[in-house]
Amino acid sequence: MILKNVDATVKRETLYIAAAVGVMSLLLQSVFLIAQRWDYTVLLGNLLSAAAVIVNFFFMGLTVQRSLDKDEKDAVTAVKFSQQIRLLMMFVVVALGAALPCFNLYAVIIPLFFPRIAVALRPKFGGQTGE
Amino acid sequence: MLELAIGIILGCCALGAGTAMIAGIGPGIGEGNAVAKACEAIGRQPESRSAVTTTMLMGCAVAETTGLYALVIAILLIFVAPGYLVNILMNTLGR
């Protein structure tokens, strides 16, 4: 239902971010395995955080898509509101990851930065940057 | 005296976490301005909508990372730092 109205650009970029986060999560798991620090909490923490960042990016895409149809003032308000709500969502997710013993804190925190790395690597994977 | 020291540690950690979260306001303002300019650009050239959306998404993701840095610092100050600092205090006092 929601996906029907999603712009193709938002879908494409979310898929790219999801794929990049997946690959980097595998790398993270490998690092924990090599360092002999791996246990189920690392996997759970990574899954929680990776899911949260992908959902966060998707919601951001939806907000941007909808804001582009509004006038400037409404767009600014909508994006600010959305950012605050998404930050709150991330806070809840990370706080859960830190408070519950079934999640490894470092495996929760590190994947939060995967989208930033994916964006930095975007031009190398043939990503359009506006041209 | 020990209780006071622990209280000061906890209070300072909470204050630090709250102060760090001020940085969470910045990305909202930045993203808002960027989207406003994008609306303006699409209004001028509607055919560039897809390219503008892609650039906007990537820009917003970059801007949002700043808020996430603040979030991570706040979480570490709330959940990790008090334990470490209280341990250091206990070790220093030999308890």
Backbone of each chain as ProteinMPNN parsed JSONL, in Angstrom:
{"seq_chain_A": "MILKNVDATVKRETLYIAAAVGVMSLLLQSVFLIAQRWDYTVLLGNLLSAAAVIVNFFFMGLTVQRSLDKDEKDAVTAVKFSQQIRLLMMFVVVALGAALPCFNLYAVIIPLFFPRIAVALRPKFGGQTGE", "coords_chain_A": {"N_chain_A": [[0.846, -1.206, 0.0], [1.827, 1.301, 0.982], [4.156, 1.262, -0.495], [3.32, 1.535, -3.115], [3.0, 4.219, -3.723], [5.515, 5.16, -3.685], [8.264, 6.943, -4.925], [10.292, 6.092, -7.778], [12.97, 6.756, -7.618], [13.438, 6.999, -4.868], [12.977, 4.368, -4.084], [15.056, 3.073, -5.479], [17.369, 4.239, -4.349], [17.037, 3.529, -1.677], [17.218, 0.773, -1.893], [19.865, 0.578, -2.728], [21.183, 1.577, -0.441], [20.338, -0.343, 1.406], [21.539, -2.642, 0.362], [24.241, -1.926, 0.564], [24.482, -1.585, 3.334], [23.976, -4.202, 4.107], [26.209, -5.572, 3.017], [28.294, -4.299, 4.411], [27.581, -4.997, 6.985], [28.059, -7.734, 6.933], [30.818, -7.631, 6.715], [31.396, -6.479, 9.189], [30.542, -8.497, 10.93], [32.414, -10.428, 10.198], [34.756, -9.237, 11.099], [34.344, -9.273, 13.876], [34.281, -12.039, 14.181], [36.871, -12.775, 13.397], [38.313, -11.455, 15.331], [37.665, -13.006, 17.416], [35.521, -12.344, 19.048], [32.956, -12.863, 18.634], [29.529, -13.451, 19.276], [26.087, -14.425, 19.792], [24.916, -12.012, 20.49], [26.192, -10.039, 19.065], [25.342, -10.477, 16.471], [22.552, -10.058, 16.794], [22.504, -7.371, 17.671], [23.636, -6.112, 15.464], [21.706, -6.72, 13.505], [19.45, -5.366, 14.521], [20.285, -2.674, 14.483], [20.997, -2.318, 11.787], [18.55, -2.736, 10.49], [17.18, -0.575, 11.563], [18.589, 1.662, 10.508], [18.109, 1.374, 7.784], [15.326, 1.588, 7.615], [15.101, 4.163, 8.603], [16.391, 5.637, 6.566], [14.641, 5.097, 4.462], [12.244, 6.287, 5.365], [13.139, 8.891, 5.435], [13.521, 9.313, 2.726], [10.858, 9.1, 1.837], [9.778, 11.335, 3.114], [11.222, 13.413, 1.896], [10.389, 13.057, -0.745], [7.638, 13.625, -0.541], [7.746, 16.204, 0.385], [8.683, 17.641, -1.73], [6.524, 18.184, -3.287], [5.202, 20.114, -1.967], [4.715, 23.589, -0.885], [7.464, 25.879, -0.231], [7.654, 26.676, 2.562], [6.012, 24.844, 3.93], [7.343, 22.535, 3.246], [9.822, 22.805, 4.539], [8.995, 22.767, 7.227], [7.84, 20.198, 7.349], [10.034, 18.53, 6.836], [11.763, 19.156, 8.956], [10.224, 18.304, 11.139], [9.963, 15.592, 10.547], [12.646, 14.823, 10.703], [13.207, 15.162, 13.421], [11.482, 13.289, 14.552], [12.487, 10.937, 13.439], [15.038, 10.934, 14.529], [14.411, 10.591, 17.177], [13.334, 8.039, 17.02], [15.638, 6.61, 16.336], [17.079, 7.065, 18.643], [15.582, 5.643, 20.513], [15.921, 3.053, 19.512], [18.738, 2.691, 19.711], [19.051, 3.084, 22.438], [17.625, 0.899, 23.401], [19.273, -1.11, 22.399], [21.516, -0.586, 23.928], [20.638, -0.925, 26.511], [19.506, -3.477, 26.791], [20.659, -6.733, 27.54], [20.871, -8.601, 25.511], [21.859, -7.5, 23.239], [24.804, -6.491, 21.587], [26.58, -3.636, 22.386], [28.479, -2.273, 20.765], [28.073, -3.462, 18.322], [25.631, -2.462, 17.815], [26.031, 0.278, 17.601], [28.005, 0.771, 15.59], [26.894, 0.081, 12.945], [25.265, 2.321, 12.516], [26.626, 4.204, 11.124], [26.978, 3.219, 8.615], [25.278, 3.982, 6.374], [26.329, 6.537, 5.81], [28.899, 5.924, 4.938], [28.203, 4.428, 2.724], [27.02, 6.401, 1.137], [29.236, 7.999, 0.649], [30.673, 6.264, -0.936], [29.1, 6.085, -3.14], [29.469, 7.427, -5.763], [31.422, 5.774, -6.871], [30.103, 3.484, -7.542], [28.656, 3.998, -9.777], [26.678, 5.826, -9.245], [24.229, 8.365, -9.739], [24.667, 11.794, -9.239], [23.065, 13.937, -9.494], [23.562, 14.917, -12.01]], "CA_chain_A": [[0.0, 0.0, 0.0], [2.721, 2.457, 1.062], [5.168, 1.153, -1.551], [2.758, 1.911, -4.413], [3.16, 5.653, -3.956], [6.91, 5.567, -3.511], [8.977, 7.34, -6.127], [11.286, 5.093, -8.196], [14.293, 7.194, -7.132], [13.523, 6.654, -3.44], [13.117, 2.904, -4.02], [16.395, 2.705, -5.957], [18.395, 4.652, -3.373], [16.873, 2.71, -0.464], [17.778, -0.55, -2.195], [21.324, 0.713, -2.718], [21.617, 1.704, 0.968], [20.113, -1.636, 2.061], [22.581, -3.562, -0.104], [25.526, -1.496, 1.143], [24.456, -1.893, 4.776], [24.1, -5.665, 4.193], [27.611, -5.952, 2.773], [29.134, -3.816, 5.516], [27.243, -5.799, 8.17], [28.812, -8.989, 6.807], [32.207, -7.299, 7.054], [31.459, -6.267, 10.643], [30.477, -9.822, 11.555], [33.697, -11.088, 9.947], [35.76, -8.631, 11.988], [34.111, -9.817, 15.221], [34.672, -13.451, 14.156], [38.34, -12.846, 13.344], [38.81, -11.003, 16.64], [37.161, -13.994, 18.384], [34.609, -11.69, 19.985], [31.6, -13.035, 18.098], [28.505, -14.306, 19.881], [24.78, -14.096, 19.21], [24.547, -10.611, 20.76], [26.747, -9.225, 17.982], [24.421, -10.642, 15.337], [21.277, -9.392, 17.11], [22.743, -5.93, 17.684], [23.835, -5.676, 14.075], [20.411, -6.788, 12.801], [18.593, -4.282, 15.037], [20.777, -1.382, 14.023], [20.936, -2.261, 10.318], [17.142, -2.542, 10.14], [16.789, 0.795, 11.94], [19.136, 2.675, 9.588], [17.456, 1.25, 6.471], [13.984, 2.173, 7.783], [15.323, 5.609, 8.758], [16.672, 6.192, 5.241], [13.413, 4.993, 3.667], [11.328, 7.339, 5.826], [13.688, 10.169, 4.989], [13.198, 9.393, 1.294], [9.421, 9.386, 1.71], [9.555, 12.736, 3.514], [11.763, 14.285, 0.845], [9.504, 12.92, -1.912], [6.374, 14.336, -0.309], [8.015, 17.637, 0.591], [8.949, 18.297, -3.016], [5.236, 18.591, -3.87], [4.608, 21.181, -1.148], [5.426, 24.858, -1.054], [8.735, 25.892, 0.507], [7.5, 26.753, 4.025], [5.481, 23.564, 4.412], [8.393, 21.529, 3.048], [10.807, 22.976, 5.626], [8.37, 22.29, 8.474], [7.656, 18.746, 7.286], [11.338, 17.861, 6.932], [12.255, 19.332, 10.334], [9.428, 17.431, 12.011], [10.333, 14.207, 10.24], [14.007, 14.559, 11.205], [13.146, 15.024, 14.881], [10.827, 12.008, 14.867], [13.402, 9.843, 13.091], [16.128, 10.936, 15.519], [13.83, 9.98, 18.381], [13.241, 6.597, 16.733], [16.99, 6.059, 16.429], [17.458, 7.103, 20.06], [14.917, 4.507, 21.181], [16.555, 1.813, 19.042], [20.083, 2.571, 20.286], [18.899, 2.922, 23.887], [17.26, -0.514, 23.596], [20.491, -1.884, 22.146], [22.473, -0.381, 25.017], [20.079, -1.331, 27.807], [19.197, -4.908, 26.867], [21.898, -7.516, 27.465], [20.932, -9.486, 24.341], [22.459, -6.77, 22.111], [26.153, -5.967, 21.813], [26.494, -2.178, 22.183], [29.304, -1.832, 19.635], [27.417, -3.945, 17.106], [24.468, -1.587, 17.589], [26.457, 1.642, 17.261], [28.8, 0.877, 14.353], [26.087, 0.157, 11.708], [24.592, 3.623, 12.331], [27.413, 5.023, 10.199], [27.091, 2.561, 7.315], [24.719, 4.777, 5.26], [27.246, 7.631, 5.48], [29.974, 5.33, 4.142], [27.587, 4.057, 1.442], [26.851, 7.639, 0.352], [30.569, 8.424, 0.212], [31.128, 5.346, -1.984], [28.083, 6.072, -4.201], [29.971, 7.73, -7.106], [32.25, 4.661, -7.387], [29.213, 2.436, -8.032], [27.858, 4.511, -10.885], [25.521, 6.573, -8.755], [24.087, 9.708, -10.269], [24.66, 12.771, -8.153], [22.337, 15.114, -9.898], [23.771, 15.314, -13.41]], "C_chain_A": [[0.877, 1.25, 0.0], [3.667, 2.453, -0.136], [4.653, 1.588, -2.915], [3.043, 3.369, -4.74], [4.604, 6.118, -3.878], [7.561, 5.83, -4.86], [10.056, 6.301, -6.469], [12.685, 5.458, -7.681], [14.486, 6.794, -5.677], [13.724, 5.149, -3.284], [14.541, 2.494, -4.385], [17.457, 3.043, -4.9], [18.282, 3.837, -2.081], [17.448, 1.313, -0.686], [19.297, -0.507, -2.162], [21.844, 0.76, -1.275], [21.461, 0.359, 1.681], [21.2, -2.628, 1.659], [23.924, -3.214, 0.535], [25.588, -1.83, 2.628], [24.605, -3.403, 4.984], [25.548, -6.111, 4.04], [28.497, -5.533, 3.947], [28.835, -4.557, 6.821], [27.985, -7.137, 8.133], [30.274, -8.766, 7.178], [32.382, -7.152, 8.567], [31.442, -7.605, 11.385], [31.811, -10.554, 11.395], [34.769, -10.553, 10.892], [35.606, -9.183, 13.405], [34.55, -11.294, 15.287], [36.191, -13.591, 14.213], [38.93, -12.459, 14.705], [38.384, -11.945, 17.772], [36.311, -13.353, 19.483], [33.148, -11.946, 19.592], [30.749, -13.891, 19.037], [27.148, -13.825, 19.358], [24.385, -12.627, 19.436], [25.056, -9.673, 19.655], [25.799, -9.269, 16.782], [23.107, -9.892, 15.592], [21.419, -7.868, 17.076], [22.887, -5.373, 16.276], [22.512, -5.669, 13.312], [19.497, -5.635, 13.216], [19.001, -2.952, 14.417], [20.663, -1.233, 12.504], [19.493, -2.023, 9.864], [16.714, -1.1, 10.423], [17.324, 1.818, 10.942], [18.483, 2.599, 8.214], [16.055, 1.88, 6.534], [14.078, 3.7, 7.889], [15.548, 6.26, 7.389], [15.399, 6.185, 4.377], [12.412, 6.082, 4.058], [11.821, 8.716, 5.403], [13.371, 10.382, 3.506], [11.738, 9.746, 1.071], [9.133, 10.85, 2.037], [10.022, 13.687, 2.432], [10.833, 14.26, -0.377], [8.215, 13.728, -1.739], [6.588, 15.837, -0.166], [8.184, 18.364, -0.736], [7.661, 18.753, -3.705], [4.608, 19.765, -3.115], [5.28, 22.507, -1.469], [6.573, 24.916, -0.041], [8.568, 25.839, 2.023], [7.02, 25.426, 4.604], [6.546, 22.474, 4.317], [9.413, 21.596, 4.19], [10.243, 22.409, 6.922], [8.271, 20.761, 8.48], [8.991, 18.027, 7.469], [11.905, 17.978, 8.34], [11.547, 18.369, 11.282], [9.838, 15.972, 11.815], [11.702, 13.872, 10.823], [13.988, 14.344, 12.715], [12.537, 13.678, 15.27], [11.774, 10.841, 14.581], [14.574, 9.777, 14.073], [15.652, 10.297, 16.822], [13.745, 8.463, 18.214], [14.617, 5.943, 16.881], [17.456, 6.023, 17.884], [16.857, 5.909, 20.793], [15.608, 3.204, 20.802], [17.919, 1.626, 19.715], [20.004, 2.401, 21.805], [18.501, 1.482, 24.226], [18.5, -1.39, 23.454], [21.489, -1.76, 23.287], [21.95, -0.964, 26.328], [19.865, -2.836, 27.913], [20.474, -5.741, 26.702], [21.998, -8.424, 26.231], [21.494, -8.773, 23.113], [23.862, -6.308, 22.5], [26.157, -4.481, 21.457], [27.275, -1.729, 20.953], [28.698, -2.284, 18.313], [26.147, -3.153, 16.807], [24.924, -0.232, 17.06], [27.127, 1.711, 15.884], [27.926, 0.936, 13.089], [25.346, 1.481, 11.493], [25.326, 4.472, 11.288], [27.553, 4.398, 8.815], [26.463, 3.365, 6.169], [25.637, 5.919, 4.837], [28.392, 7.117, 4.598], [29.433, 4.973, 2.753], [27.415, 5.276, 0.546], [28.199, 8.11, -0.184], [31.067, 7.554, -0.939], [30.214, 5.36, -3.209], [28.635, 6.391, -5.599], [30.789, 6.578, -7.716], [31.403, 3.533, -7.943], [28.228, 2.961, -9.067], [26.64, 5.283, -10.441], [25.449, 7.946, -9.386], [24.038, 10.673, -9.079], [24.018, 14.059, -8.622], [22.524, 15.499, -11.347], [22.803, 14.596, -14.328]], "O_chain_A": [[0.719, 2.138, -0.838], [3.948, 3.5, -0.721], [5.439, 1.968, -3.783], [3.295, 3.715, -5.894], [4.892, 7.31, -3.989], [7.427, 5.05, -5.802], [10.658, 5.704, -5.577], [13.481, 4.579, -7.351], [15.551, 6.313, -5.291], [14.527, 4.701, -2.466], [15.16, 1.68, -3.699], [18.33, 2.229, -4.601], [19.291, 3.494, -1.465], [18.079, 0.739, 0.201], [19.945, -1.417, -1.646], [22.811, 0.081, -0.929], [22.326, -0.041, 2.459], [21.722, -3.362, 2.498], [24.653, -4.095, 0.99], [26.612, -2.3, 3.124], [25.275, -3.839, 5.92], [26.051, -6.917, 4.822], [29.336, -6.303, 4.416], [29.718, -4.726, 7.661], [28.476, -7.615, 9.156], [30.891, -9.587, 7.857], [33.36, -7.623, 9.149], [32.204, -7.825, 12.327], [32.285, -11.212, 12.321], [35.584, -11.311, 11.417], [36.593, -9.52, 14.06], [35.106, -11.747, 16.288], [36.729, -14.405, 14.963], [39.907, -13.049, 15.168], [38.703, -11.71, 18.938], [36.358, -13.739, 20.651], [32.228, -11.334, 20.137], [31.199, -14.927, 19.527], [27.095, -12.896, 18.552], [23.609, -12.066, 18.662], [24.435, -8.654, 19.353], [25.496, -8.246, 16.167], [22.612, -9.18, 14.719], [20.57, -7.166, 16.526], [22.343, -4.321, 15.94], [22.225, -4.734, 12.565], [18.854, -5.006, 12.376], [18.17, -2.207, 13.897], [20.288, -0.177, 11.996], [19.242, -1.215, 8.97], [15.99, -0.486, 9.64], [16.606, 2.743, 10.562], [18.314, 3.62, 7.547], [15.651, 2.608, 5.628], [13.25, 4.428, 7.341], [14.969, 7.304, 7.09], [15.12, 7.144, 3.657], [11.807, 6.72, 3.196], [11.031, 9.595, 5.058], [13.003, 11.48, 3.087], [11.412, 10.581, 0.227], [8.361, 11.519, 1.349], [9.327, 14.641, 2.083], [10.532, 15.3, -0.963], [7.764, 14.416, -2.655], [5.733, 16.638, -0.541], [7.871, 19.549, -0.854], [7.696, 19.601, -4.596], [3.613, 20.338, -3.558], [6.263, 22.566, -2.208], [6.641, 24.106, 0.884], [9.244, 25.064, 2.699], [7.534, 24.944, 5.614], [6.644, 21.605, 5.184], [9.814, 20.569, 4.736], [10.92, 21.664, 7.631], [8.577, 20.113, 9.482], [9.065, 17.026, 8.182], [12.465, 17.016, 8.866], [12.176, 17.71, 12.111], [10.033, 15.226, 12.774], [11.906, 12.787, 11.367], [14.667, 13.456, 13.23], [13.009, 13.013, 16.192], [11.862, 9.889, 15.356], [15.046, 8.69, 14.408], [16.391, 9.563, 17.479], [14.041, 7.704, 19.136], [14.748, 4.869, 17.469], [18.133, 5.087, 18.31], [17.527, 5.249, 21.588], [15.855, 2.352, 21.656], [18.225, 0.548, 20.224], [20.796, 1.663, 22.392], [18.976, 0.915, 25.209], [18.748, -2.283, 24.264], [22.221, -2.704, 23.585], [22.727, -1.441, 27.155], [20.021, -3.413, 28.989], [21.279, -5.469, 25.811], [23.067, -8.956, 25.934], [21.597, -9.382, 22.048], [24.079, -5.802, 23.601], [25.779, -4.11, 20.346], [26.795, -0.898, 20.182], [28.793, -1.583, 17.306], [25.647, -3.17, 15.682], [24.286, 0.341, 16.177], [26.841, 2.618, 15.102], [28.189, 1.772, 12.225], [24.85, 1.734, 10.395], [24.732, 5.342, 10.651], [28.18, 4.985, 7.934], [27.049, 3.43, 5.088], [25.722, 6.241, 3.652], [28.803, 7.778, 3.644], [30.103, 5.181, 1.741], [27.637, 5.199, -0.663], [28.299, 8.564, -1.324], [31.791, 8.029, -1.814], [30.519, 4.716, -4.212], [28.296, 5.684, -6.548], [30.837, 6.429, -8.937], [31.892, 2.711, -8.719], [27.121, 2.444, -9.216], [25.666, 5.387, -11.186], [26.466, 8.618, -9.554], [23.434, 10.378, -8.048], [24.396, 15.147, -8.187], [21.76, 16.304, -11.881], [22.831, 14.804, -15.541]]}, "seq_chain_B": "MLELAIGIILGCCALGAGTAMIAGIGPGIGEGNAVAKACEAIGRQPESRSAVTTTMLMGCAVAETTGLYALVIAILLIFVAPGYLVNILMNTLGR", "coords_chain_B": {"N_chain_B": [[30.306, 11.017, 51.388], [31.305, 9.534, 49.246], [28.927, 8.912, 47.983], [28.176, 11.416, 47.127], [30.192, 11.964, 45.275], [29.65, 9.99, 43.346], [27.121, 10.814, 42.625], [27.751, 13.298, 41.469], [29.214, 12.43, 39.253], [27.239, 10.981, 37.811], [25.383, 13.031, 37.376], [26.885, 14.828, 35.816], [27.346, 13.245, 33.56], [24.732, 12.966, 32.608], [24.134, 15.641, 32.074], [26.032, 16.156, 30.086], [25.139, 14.387, 28.1], [22.671, 15.506, 27.483], [23.503, 18.008, 26.54], [24.958, 17.209, 24.318], [22.946, 16.344, 22.658], [21.916, 18.667, 21.633], [23.058, 19.066, 19.236], [21.471, 17.593, 17.624], [19.527, 19.21, 16.585], [20.528, 20.716, 14.518], [20.826, 19.177, 11.989], [18.126, 18.967, 11.215], [17.383, 21.612, 10.625], [19.194, 22.132, 8.575], [18.516, 20.17, 6.632], [15.925, 20.985, 6.128], [16.319, 23.51, 4.919], [17.697, 22.686, 2.646], [15.77, 21.133, 1.337], [13.891, 23.099, 0.832], [15.226, 24.658, -1.076], [15.443, 22.739, -3.019], [12.783, 22.398, -3.756], [12.364, 24.848, -4.929], [14.128, 24.655, -7.087], [12.985, 22.531, -8.527], [10.601, 23.682, -9.145], [11.452, 25.558, -11.003], [12.667, 23.942, -12.971], [10.999, 21.422, -13.849], [11.57, 18.974, -15.07], [13.878, 18.045, -13.99], [13.403, 16.653, -11.714], [13.884, 13.93, -10.807], [16.698, 13.763, -10.703], [17.225, 15.809, -8.886], [15.93, 14.816, -6.625], [17.47, 12.513, -6.05], [19.972, 13.674, -5.454], [19.196, 15.202, -3.276], [18.426, 13.21, -1.431], [20.847, 11.928, -0.914], [22.289, 14.062, 0.103], [20.766, 14.669, 2.37], [21.156, 12.334, 3.822], [23.846, 12.554, 4.437], [23.807, 14.902, 5.973], [22.318, 14.046, 8.099], [23.978, 12.371, 9.476], [25.455, 13.857, 11.265], [23.684, 14.363, 13.355], [23.453, 11.763, 14.225], [26.004, 11.246, 15.209], [25.952, 12.839, 17.496], [23.918, 11.545, 18.851], [25.095, 9.046, 19.364], [27.185, 9.802, 21.058], [25.671, 10.771, 23.194], [24.315, 8.433, 23.994], [26.475, 6.828, 24.764], [27.397, 8.347, 26.89], [25.273, 8.115, 28.633], [24.864, 5.328, 29.049], [27.347, 3.962, 29.129], [29.573, 5.496, 30.081], [29.039, 6.257, 32.912], [29.366, 3.797, 34.34], [32.071, 3.133, 33.804], [33.375, 5.385, 34.901], [32.578, 5.347, 37.578], [33.726, 2.928, 38.318], [36.441, 3.599, 38.037], [36.609, 5.511, 40.04], [36.064, 3.931, 42.308], [38.245, 2.162, 42.2], [40.297, 3.985, 42.59], [39.792, 4.794, 45.17], [40.235, 2.448, 46.386], [38.23, 0.52, 46.915]], "CA_chain_B": [[31.216, 11.65, 50.42], [31.339, 8.683, 48.05], [27.643, 9.068, 47.301], [28.222, 12.728, 46.466], [31.067, 11.831, 44.098], [28.911, 9.214, 42.34], [26.051, 11.697, 42.151], [28.328, 14.296, 40.558], [29.549, 11.713, 38.003], [25.994, 10.695, 37.086], [24.808, 14.31, 36.942], [27.684, 15.377, 34.708], [27.097, 12.41, 32.378], [23.406, 13.323, 32.097], [24.251, 16.995, 31.492], [26.793, 16.01, 28.845], [24.28, 13.745, 27.105], [21.684, 16.507, 27.067], [24.184, 19.029, 25.74], [25.323, 16.606, 23.027], [21.756, 16.22, 21.806], [21.618, 19.955, 20.972], [23.515, 18.9, 17.851], [20.407, 16.947, 16.853], [18.657, 20.229, 15.982], [21.173, 21.222, 13.3], [20.476, 18.486, 10.739], [16.744, 19.286, 10.834], [17.381, 22.936, 9.984], [19.938, 22.007, 7.311], [17.705, 19.412, 5.675], [14.791, 21.838, 5.76], [16.783, 24.513, 3.943], [18.043, 21.994, 1.396], [14.526, 20.754, 0.663], [13.269, 24.332, 0.319], [15.924, 25.023, -2.313], [15.115, 21.723, -4.019], [11.433, 22.743, -4.239], [12.543, 26.001, -5.816], [14.786, 24.171, -8.308], [12.027, 21.719, -9.287], [9.63, 24.646, -9.682], [12.03, 26.176, -12.199], [12.924, 22.919, -13.991], [10.299, 20.208, -13.379], [12.133, 17.755, -15.67], [15.058, 17.611, -13.223], [12.909, 16.162, -10.426], [14.546, 12.699, -10.385], [18.091, 14.074, -10.342], [17.217, 16.624, -7.652], [15.555, 13.927, -5.507], [18.632, 11.686, -5.721], [20.964, 14.517, -4.785], [18.623, 15.568, -1.984], [18.481, 12.057, -0.521], [22.243, 11.717, -0.509], [22.654, 15.204, 0.953], [20.087, 14.529, 3.667], [21.809, 11.239, 4.556], [25.104, 13.102, 4.966], [23.481, 15.863, 7.038], [21.763, 13.34, 9.246], [25.045, 11.699, 10.216], [25.865, 14.731, 12.372], [22.761, 14.077, 14.455], [23.742, 10.426, 14.742], [27.207, 11.354, 16.047], [25.495, 13.374, 18.78], [23.137, 10.48, 19.484], [26.023, 8.03, 19.862], [27.873, 10.375, 22.222], [24.696, 10.817, 24.295], [24.071, 7.062, 24.47], [27.668, 6.374, 25.486], [27.451, 9.08, 28.165], [24.213, 7.639, 29.535], [24.914, 3.91, 29.38], [28.684, 3.383, 29.287], [30.49, 6.329, 30.87], [28.883, 6.197, 34.375], [29.964, 2.561, 34.851], [33.533, 3.252, 33.757], [33.851, 6.429, 35.818], [32.382, 4.894, 38.959], [34.771, 1.915, 38.542], [37.709, 4.31, 38.246], [36.518, 6.131, 41.369], [36.182, 2.864, 43.305], [39.632, 1.684, 42.184], [41.145, 5.024, 43.181], [39.573, 4.794, 46.622], [40.615, 1.127, 46.883], [37.074, -0.233, 47.435]], "C_chain_B": [[31.254, 10.875, 49.1], [30.06, 8.844, 47.239], [27.606, 10.385, 46.526], [29.048, 12.647, 45.186], [30.346, 11.078, 42.989], [27.784, 10.057, 41.754], [26.567, 12.734, 41.162], [28.655, 13.638, 39.207], [28.284, 11.499, 37.171], [25.372, 11.98, 36.532], [25.555, 14.888, 35.755], [27.472, 14.57, 33.427], [25.747, 12.79, 31.753], [23.429, 14.702, 31.434], [24.96, 16.938, 30.138], [25.949, 15.416, 27.742], [23.249, 14.741, 26.567], [22.303, 17.569, 26.175], [24.538, 18.479, 24.353], [24.123, 16.573, 22.087], [21.312, 17.545, 21.191], [22.006, 19.857, 19.499], [22.46, 18.221, 16.985], [19.48, 17.937, 16.159], [19.191, 20.65, 14.609], [20.772, 20.52, 12.018], [19.054, 18.804, 10.266], [16.674, 20.603, 10.083], [18.05, 22.842, 8.603], [19.135, 21.287, 6.247], [16.523, 20.251, 5.196], [15.181, 22.856, 4.709], [17.07, 23.861, 2.596], [16.785, 21.629, 0.616], [13.816, 21.984, 0.089], [13.9, 24.743, -1.007], [15.611, 24.022, -3.429], [13.734, 21.991, -4.619], [11.531, 23.874, -5.27], [13.113, 25.542, -7.163], [13.811, 23.378, -9.178], [10.947, 22.623, -9.888], [10.139, 25.289, -10.957], [12.198, 25.172, -13.332], [12.272, 21.603, -13.564], [10.906, 18.911, -13.924], [13.336, 17.213, -14.87], [14.673, 16.975, -11.885], [13.679, 14.932, -9.918], [15.973, 12.973, -9.911], [18.159, 14.856, -9.037], [16.888, 15.739, -6.442], [16.742, 13.073, -5.075], [19.665, 12.492, -4.939], [20.505, 14.893, -3.382], [18.76, 14.437, -0.972], [19.895, 11.858, 0.006], [22.688, 12.847, 0.441], [22.036, 15.089, 2.329], [20.74, 13.424, 4.498], [23.111, 11.729, 5.177], [24.816, 14.037, 6.143], [23.032, 15.14, 8.303], [22.833, 12.667, 10.103], [25.496, 12.532, 11.415], [24.988, 14.478, 13.603], [23.054, 12.723, 15.081], [25.013, 10.422, 15.599], [26.792, 11.812, 17.444], [24.747, 12.297, 19.566], [24.055, 9.437, 20.11], [26.751, 8.54, 21.108], [26.926, 10.37, 23.428], [24.471, 9.426, 24.868], [25.271, 6.551, 25.267], [27.756, 7.063, 26.856], [26.405, 8.554, 29.151], [24.485, 6.204, 30.004], [26.315, 3.367, 29.685], [29.537, 4.179, 30.266], [30.28, 6.223, 32.391], [29.545, 4.958, 34.984], [31.479, 2.658, 34.923], [34.033, 4.217, 34.827], [33.695, 6.011, 37.28], [33.418, 3.812, 39.298], [36.108, 2.572, 38.832], [37.741, 4.919, 39.649], [36.734, 5.084, 42.466], [37.618, 2.35, 43.378], [40.563, 2.687, 42.854], [41.026, 5.017, 44.709], [39.932, 3.445, 47.254], [39.471, 0.339, 47.459], [36.644, -1.321, 46.458]], "O_chain_B": [[31.239, 11.449, 48.011], [30.078, 8.905, 46.01], [27.075, 10.457, 45.418], [28.663, 13.187, 44.149], [30.414, 11.471, 41.824], [27.523, 10.022, 40.551], [25.923, 13.022, 40.153], [28.404, 14.219, 38.151], [28.259, 11.798, 35.977], [24.903, 12.025, 35.395], [24.945, 15.378, 34.804], [27.423, 15.137, 32.336], [25.631, 12.921, 30.535], [22.829, 14.908, 30.38], [24.545, 17.583, 29.176], [26.01, 15.856, 26.594], [22.992, 14.808, 25.365], [21.708, 17.982, 25.179], [24.434, 19.183, 23.349], [24.263, 16.751, 20.877], [20.435, 17.562, 20.327], [21.383, 20.471, 18.632], [22.539, 18.265, 15.758], [18.733, 17.563, 15.255], [18.43, 20.903, 13.675], [20.411, 21.183, 11.046], [18.802, 18.899, 9.065], [16.009, 20.716, 9.053], [17.557, 23.383, 7.613], [19.073, 21.729, 5.099], [16.167, 20.232, 4.018], [14.468, 23.05, 3.725], [16.736, 24.405, 1.543], [16.73, 21.789, -0.604], [13.222, 21.928, -0.988], [13.201, 25.129, -1.944], [15.523, 24.38, -4.604], [13.528, 21.835, -5.823], [10.882, 23.856, -6.316], [12.66, 25.966, -8.226], [13.8, 23.52, -10.4], [10.445, 22.371, -10.984], [9.37, 25.541, -11.885], [11.922, 25.475, -14.493], [12.939, 20.754, -12.973], [10.767, 17.859, -13.301], [13.751, 16.07, -15.057], [15.528, 16.782, -11.021], [14.081, 14.885, -8.756], [16.401, 12.485, -8.865], [19.021, 14.612, -8.193], [17.483, 15.888, -5.374], [16.998, 12.92, -3.88], [20.165, 12.053, -3.904], [21.288, 14.907, -2.433], [19.149, 14.651, 0.176], [20.112, 11.65, 1.2], [23.368, 12.609, 1.439], [22.684, 15.371, 3.337], [20.868, 13.546, 5.717], [23.444, 11.365, 6.306], [25.486, 13.978, 7.174], [23.326, 15.564, 9.421], [22.631, 12.422, 11.292], [25.874, 11.986, 12.452], [25.477, 14.39, 14.729], [22.928, 12.541, 16.292], [25.099, 9.694, 16.588], [27.225, 11.245, 18.447], [24.918, 12.157, 20.777], [23.833, 8.997, 21.238], [26.914, 7.809, 22.086], [27.322, 10.014, 24.538], [24.438, 9.252, 26.086], [25.109, 5.921, 26.312], [28.139, 6.445, 27.849], [26.632, 8.551, 30.361], [24.359, 5.894, 31.189], [26.443, 2.398, 30.433], [30.149, 3.611, 31.171], [31.269, 6.107, 33.114], [30.205, 5.05, 36.019], [32.096, 2.323, 35.934], [34.978, 3.922, 35.56], [34.561, 6.282, 38.111], [33.932, 3.771, 40.416], [36.825, 2.168, 39.748], [38.751, 4.855, 40.349], [37.479, 5.309, 43.42], [38.151, 2.127, 44.465], [41.485, 2.316, 43.58], [42.004, 5.204, 45.433], [39.938, 3.301, 48.477], [39.672, -0.439, 48.392], [35.691, -2.051, 46.728]]}, "name": "protein", "num_of_chains": 2, "seq": "MILKNVDATVKRETLYIAAAVGVMSLLLQSVFLIAQRWDYTVLLGNLLSAAAVIVNFFFMGLTVQRSLDKDEKDAVTAVKFSQQIRLLMMFVVVALGAALPCFNLYAVIIPLFFPRIAVALRPKFGGQTGEMLELAIGIILGCCALGAGTAMIAGIGPGIGEGNAVAKACEAIGRQPESRSAVTTTMLMGCAVAETTGLYALVIAILLIFVAPGYLVNILMNTLGR"}
